[in-house]
Amino acid sequence: MPVENDGRPDHHRRGGRVLRRRTLLGTAVGAGAGLGLGAGAAPGAVGRTRQDEAGGAGRDRIRVTILLYEGCTALDAVGPYEVLCRVPGVRVTMVAKEAGPVTSDTGELRLVAERSIRDVHRTEVLVVPGAGNPGTLAMMRDTEVHDWLRRMHRRTTWTTSVCTGSLILGAAGLLKGVPATTYWAARPVLKDVGAIDTPGRFVESGKIITAGGVSAGMDMGLRLVQLLSDTRTAQAMQLGIEYDPQPPFDTGSPEKAGPELQELALRLVEEAAG
C-alpha cells in the first residue's frame, strides 16, 4: 500500500540505501536462480489461456480470481494472494459485486476489488474467502453471487475456499457430497450445505480445495502453486515469503486449546466484528 511522504522521490529520501538494497536483492536472486523463479520460468500447462480476462493481455496467463465482499476476513483473501501473486505466469485479481473498496470484517481495513463479477466470466482458479457471521450469512443468501460462482465453477481448473468461504460454496450448491473443511467453529454447518465434514488444514476433492480457518489459506496457496507450477517453485515460494510458522503457543486448534480458550476466541472474533 502506498505510503505518504514529503513529496521528494523515494530514492532521494533513502539515499544510498536504495542501491545497497538492490545490490543485496540482486545477489540473493542470483544465488537462487536455480530455484526456477527467474522471469523466463515457464508455468505448468494447467489452466493456460490465450487472454487474461482479469486484466492484462498478450501472454498466456493462469488467472486466479479472489472474491471480496463486505465483511470478509482480510487474511483469508490476502494469504492466498501473497503466496500466488509472484508465481511466474500467474495473474491474481480481486473482484467483488462492484469494483472498488470492500470493508473487511473488523470494519477498519479495506481491500480493493479491481473488477466487478459481472465483468469476469472465466478463471482457472477461484478463491472464496470466509468472514464472520454477518458476512458469511449475507453471502450464503446472495443468489447473484451463487449464480456467478456456479458459472465460474463450470470452467475452473480449481475452485477453492478459505475458512467459512466453504459455506458460501456450499450455499451455491457446489459441495453436495463433497469432503470439505472450514473454520473450526463452523464445521457443524457443513452438513447443512450438503458437504462431508472432513478434518484437515486443507481438503482436496476433485477440483475443489477447501482450507480451514484464516491462516490455512496460506497452506492451500502453496499447494496451488505446486499444482499450477511444480513442487520446486512451491518450495521456493514458501521460502520467498519466509513461511516457517513457529508460534509461541500451541493452541492453534480447538482440540489443543480446550473449551475455555475456544469460548474466549469466539468472543474476541465476534467483538472485533461488532
N, C-alpha and C positions, 0 to 999 in steps of 0.2 A: 504494500500500500504506500502511495507517495507520502513523503514527509515534508512538511513546510520548512522552508529555510529562509535565509536572509536575502534572497534574491541573487546571490552570486552563484555561478555554476558550481556544481558539486565538486569538480576536481580542483577548483580554486580554494574551496573551504578545506579540503582534505590534504592539499599539497602533495608531497611526495608519497603519502601513504597509498595513493591510487596505484602508482607504478609498482610499488613494492607488493601490494596485494595481488595485482595482475601477474607479476612475476612468480609469486608463490603459487597461485592457482594454476598458472601455465605449467610449472614444474610438476604439480600434482597430477594434472591432466595427462602430461606426457608420460609420467610413471604408470598411469592407469590405462594407457591406450589399449593395452592387451585385453582389457575387460569387455571390449566390444561396444563401448558407448561413444565412439567417435561419430562425427557428423555424417560419415558415409556409411554407418552401420545400417544394414537393411532390416526392416521389421519382418516378423513372421508373415506367412501368407494368409493367416486367418484374418478375415474381415477387411481385406483391402478394397478400396473403392476408387473410381475414376475421378470423383469430385468430392470435395469436402463440403457438404451442405452446412456444416456447423461453423463455417467461417474460413475463408482462405481456399484457394483452388490452385491447380497447376501441378500438384504432386499427389500421388496416391497417399491417402491418409487413413489410419484407423480412427474412427470417430468414437469418442467417449462422451456421453451426454449425461450430465448430472442434473436432476430435477430439484429445484429450490421451491420453497413455498413458505408462507408466513408461519412462523413458529417452529421451523425446522431446527435441528441441533447442528451448530456450525461445524463441529469436528466430524460429524457423520458425512458431510459433504467435502470438507477441506482435507480430511485424512486421505481418502482415495485420490483426490485431486493432486495432492503433494507427491504421492507415490507415482502417479501415472503421467504427470504433465511434462516430465523431462525424458520420457522414453522416446527414442527415435521413431519417427513415423506415426506418432500418436498425437491427436488433437483433442484436447479436453475443453468442453464448452458447458457453461452453466445456463440452464433455461428455467423458465417459470411460466405461469399462465400469462403474465405480462412481463415484457422486458423491463429491467430497472432494478432498483434496490429491493431486497427482501429482508425483513427483520427476523432474526433468529429467536429461539425460544426464551432467552432471557430478556428480550426487548432492548438490549443495549448494544448489539452488534448487527451490522448489516452486511449482507453479501449481495453481489450484483449479478443479476441474470442478463446474459448477453443477448438472448433471443427469447421470443415467445414460443410456447409449444406449438402454436398454430403454424409457425414457420419451419418447424423441424419435422421431417417426415420419415427419416431413416437414421439409424445409428448402429454401429457394430456392438457397442457396449452401452447399456442403460444402467444408471445408478440411481436408486431411490433412497435418500437418507431418511432417518427417523426424526422423531420430535417428542416433546412432552405430550401429555394427554390432549390439550386443546388442539395442537397442530395435527396430531395423528388422527384424532376423531374427525376433524374437518376434512382431511384428505380421504378418509375412509368413506365419507359421504359425497365426495365430489365426483359426480358422474362424468363431467367433462374430462377430468384428469384420467379417470378409469378408461374412457374410450380411447384416449391418446396412448395410454400405457398398453392397451391391447393391440392397437395398430402398430406401435413400435415393436412390441414383443414378437409379432409375427415375422419380423425381418432381422431381429438382432442375432448376433453370434452369442452374446452373453447378456442375460437380464439379471441384475443384481440389486441387492438392498443392504442397508446398514441399519442396525438397531430395529426400531419399530417400522422402518420402511417396508419390512416384510409383510406387516399387517395391511399396508396400503396395496401392495401387490396382491395379497390375498383378497382384499375387498374388490379388486378389479377382476377376480376370478382366475388368477394365474397360478394359484398354489394348491388347487384341488388335488388331493392325493400325493402331494409333493413333500418330501422331507425338507424341513426348514427350521431355522432358528431365528431368534430375535432378542431384544433386551430381556434380561433375566426375569424381571418382574412381569413382563408381558407374555411370557411363554404359554400360560394357560389359555390365552386368547387365540393362539394359532389354530386350535381345533375349531374355533368358531368361524374361521375363514377357509376351512377345509384342508389345512396343512397338517402334516405329521410332525409333531414336536420332536426335534432331534437335537440333542446337545452338541456343542462344538463351537470353537472360535469362529469358524465359518463352515457352511454345509453346501456341498455341491450336489445337484441332482439334475442330470441332463445339462441344459444350458442355463439353468437357474442357479445362482450362488447367493445365499443369504448369510450375512455376517451378524454376529452378536452385537452387544451394545457398544456404541460410540467408538472407542479405540480399536475395536475389532475390524473396523473398516480399513485400517492400515494393513492389517494382515491379509485381508481379502484383496486389497490393492496390489500387494506383492504377488499374490497368486495370479492375479490378472496379468501382471507384467510377464510372468512366466508363460502364461497361456498365449498371450499376444506376441511375445518375442521369443525368449528362451530362458533357461534356468540361469545362465551366466549373467545375463542382463538383469534379471530379478535380484540376484545376489549382489550385483554391483549397485543397484538402486537402493537396496537395504543399507549398504554402506554409505551411499550418497546422501541419504537423509539421516545417517547415523542412528538407525532404529535398532537399539540394543537395550530393551527395557530392563531396568533393574530397580523397581520401585522400592521405596523404603519400608513398605508394609506388604504383608501377604494377605490382603483382604479383597482381592480383585474379583472374587466370585462369591455368590451368596452362600455357597457351602462353606467356604473358608471364613466368611465374615460373621455368620451367625445372625440370629433373629434381631438382636438389639441394633447392630450396625445396619442391617437391612432396613429397619424402620427409620433410622436416622438418615440414611442415604436417600430414601424416597422423599422424606420430608424436606431435605435440603434441595433436592431437584425441583420439587413442587413449589417451594417458596421462591426459588430463583425465577421460576416462570410466572409467578403471580404478579 
